[in-house]
Amino acid sequence: MFEEDKDDKIYNLIITNGIDKNREYGQFTEKLFSKTDFLWKESMSPAYATAGEEFFKKVDRIILLAGLYKDNKQTFDDLVEAAEKYNIPLVLVRPYGLEEVPEELEKKAATIVGWNANCIVDSIKNSDELMEE
């Protein structure tokens, strides 16, 4: 890695969780941990609908694991609403092993990514630029 490519930013992420029959949350965080040159932390709230500006202004990206959407629709809806309200990029991750994503989420996402760790990190880092397009 070239010195000018080094990214010391610690990304503050919200990663959707909840009912997770296929253990996608664990698989996703394992992908992030595998990228030792990518620094991140996770913010969580018991109720995103009431978390407020103080909580969300510290968040850099919201990661939506599309495979969890069906069983956690209210949480997803709350996070999409917060992303719009506080101008936080949404990174939509395809359901594990599938290509299809919910259309209503696809329309709101800054970017859509599969399960390759390098692609995930690139999508997180570049989703600000994608929002501006």
Secondary structure, DSSP 8 states (H G I E B T S, - for coil): --GGG----EEEEEE--S--TT-HHHHHHHHHHH-TT-EEEE---S-GGG-HHHHHTT--EEEEEGGGTTT-HHHHHHHHHHHHHHT--EEEE--TT-----HHHHTT-SEEE-S-HHHHHHHHHHHHHHHH-
